Amino acid sequence: MTGVELVKHLEKNGFVCERVRGSHYRMCKDSIKLIVPYHNKELGKGLVNDILKRAGLK
């Protein structure tokens, strides 16, 4: 999964982009805040799993 796909997946699940700093998006929903690298290349499997777990989607 690329960073672009991950951001779109989080947005479909209610997260909004709070701010952008360089190539990293800060996504938030309620009290959950996530930093997502917005690269157009494959992210590591462990990184994607960690972000989804913190988001409560896995």
Beta strands, then each sheet from edge to edge (+ up, - down):
strand 1: 16-21
strand 2: 24-29
strand 3: 32-37
sheet 1: 1+ 2- 3+
end
